[in-house]
Amino acid sequence: MTTTSYIGRAINRIDGHAKVTGQAKYAGEYNVPNLAYGVVVSSAIAKGRIKKIDTSEALALKGVLQVFTHDNRPQLARSKQSYQDDVSVPGSPFCPHYDDKIKYSGQPIALVVAEEFEIARYAATLIRVKYDHDRHETDLHIKRDEGYEPPEERDGMGPAKPRGNAQHAFANAAVRHEAEYTHPIEHHNAMELFATTAVWESDGKITIYEKTQGSQNNQAYVADVFGFSKNDVRILSPYVGGAYGSGLRPQYQLFLAVLAARELKCSVRVTLTRQQMFTFGYRPHTLQRVALGANAGLTCIHYARGAWQYFAL
């Protein structure tokens, strides 16, 4: 039996030539017949409610097919659990167009679908929205004692259960270190804009070109939310790239593109703007309190999520 070693040898990427020559397509570049274009309207406030959203000017524009908002949201899964995916973070998932509540700045509040992208983009500027503003707070230091505390265990994940008396061990450790560390907001904003091309098939099935590294996860999400059989949902992502975590989960343009395609019975593409990409999928500002104590036979670690938790190793 002969073996071949590749250590130290230059290896060509299989998709390298296609990528550097521009032949590799982004999810928003696949050409399909009879394609409609969706443009997302984002919330102008950070917290509150939509009092009224007037879509009449946009709908009157020639070439506009529909404007989707929470007011005309079709019957979909109502349970928040249906909007969870395989790698959802703890807590309640975000459900686009679920109701009139505004939970964050830049939240999608409408999708304009038109025969041409330029028409959809212009029509989006004609949406008139009145809000009820609520007070919001963006200073983590002020709200640090009200932070969300994840459950101890979730599907086998989460911190280990405490062992021994860590507080006592730390107090008596020969060497102690205690500090608070601050991590600023970090955006891993990929070159490829988040985009979904949802191809509506004549038999009621749907094929989706998607910017994702989690095709099976996205397939299950679409099936659960829209009531498809998994066999009727096909996710294609031939050029994943590095992803860098930003393509791990389904984002709201997937939901909106599938919603529009299903309701209009036509293929729909939704591409987010660069500005919209900065409103989700980032690492938020964090404060971490860490304490370490050690001697010849014991290391003790304890840290806080609003209240101290202790671990003895």
WOBELZI-V946815 format. One line per field, one symbol per residue. ss: DSSP state (@ for helix, = for strand, . for the rest). psi: psi as a letter, one per 20 degrees, with the letter a starting at -180 (. if undefined). burial: + if it has 9 or more other C-alpha atoms within 8 Angstrom, else -. A space follows every 10 residues. Layout:
ss = ???
psi = ???
burial = ???
//
This chain:
ss = .......... .....@@@@@ ......@@@. ....====== ==.....=== ====.@@@@@ ...=====.@ @@.......@ @@@....... .......... ==.....=== ====..@@@@ @@@@...=== ===....... ...@@@.... ...=..=... .....@@@@@ @...====== ===..=.... ....====== .....===== ....@@@@@@ @@@@@@...@ @@====.... .......... .@@@@@@@@@ @@@@..==== =..@@@@... ..=..===== ====....== ====...=== ==.
psi = pqqppjpiqp pppgjgghgi jjhpqrhjip pqqlprpppp pqqirhpbqo gpoojggghi ppiphqopah hkproaphph hhiqahkqqq apqpopkgaj ppiqpjppiq opprhqghgg gghhiipppp qopqprpjoh hhjhijqpoq qgpolirrqq qqpanhgggg hjqhpqpprp ppprpppmoq hpqpqpooop qhjjrppppq nqjmghghgh gggggikqqh ijppppmhng ahgkhhkhrp rihgghgggg gghilrpppp pqrhghijjr krorpqpppp ppqqahjppp pqrqmhqqqq pp.
burial = ---------- -------++- ---+++++-+ ----++++++ +++-++++++ +-+-+-+++- ---++-++++ --+---+--+ -++++----- --+--++--+ -+-+++++++ +++++++-++ +-++-++-+- +--------+ --+------- ---------- -+--++--++ --+--+---- ----+----- --++++++++ ----++++++ +++++-++++ ++++++++-+ -++++++--+ --+--+++++ --++++++++ ++---+++++ ++---++++- -+--++-+++ +++++--+++ ++++++--++ ++-
//
